[in-house]
Amino acid sequence: MNNSFINAFWASVAFLLLTVSLSHADKAWDQYLALNPSQRVQYKGAEQSRKGAIDPAKQDKDGATQTLMSQVLANAGDSSVLGTTSQILGDIKTIDGAEEVFWRSISGFLAPTQVAKIFLKWHQPKNAQAPPAAPKMPMPNPAPKFDWNGYFGFTKDLQTQLKAADQAKNTQMKTDRDNQESSLGQLAQQVQSNAGDGPIQMTLTSIFSIIEDEHHVEQAFWGTTLPGFLSPTQLAKLYLHRHAPKGGFNPPAQGGPFRLLTH
């Protein structure tokens, strides 16, 4: 018996075992959700539609972020970075929208309890009794901070406007996230206690509304609020600083070595 036959044999066995394992997992999940054959087909189609929208948008966003970094580091100017930034924000809107469409879609053919079980599979409530973080060891020789405000070209007035915009966004996002966490805990309890579709639907409606609001707040911050007082290049630099691409965003020091951050 030659080696190629043996390798093919064991490859077939491994594939068979994997298939059996996955089929058992899928069967258990279907039983937990109590999906009928029609729902199973519809749910698979909804997942494929979401993936078909999100994956290309994420890939395009990653590529555009790398392009934006190259443009910024090359001092390409406002007209160049404006189109790339708009492309990134458009991809984010597409990703957010695909998530919203997915949950609305499956809510049309699944019972609220089924939708809740799927949602909780991906969004578990945080553990309120998580262990405290380990204390940070002090750095003996901390590196000087980069003068980001100088790099962005932010005047005192622009710094004040950005601080106000950040505070407004963060306040709204904190409210949304606190409400979402509270609703998630409630949803988990309702599913565990078999509370029924009526109460669960009310909680799901609240959660989905909060998620959509979070999307709108974030989109408005980058797409409307900041462009109201920042130039396209300033906006691009700030975006890259807060949403660095793979490998990080490390602009060259202005005027020689890194300067201490100005206040």
Order of alpha helices (4+ residues) and beta strands (2+ residues): alpha-alpha-alpha-alpha-alpha-alpha-alpha-alpha
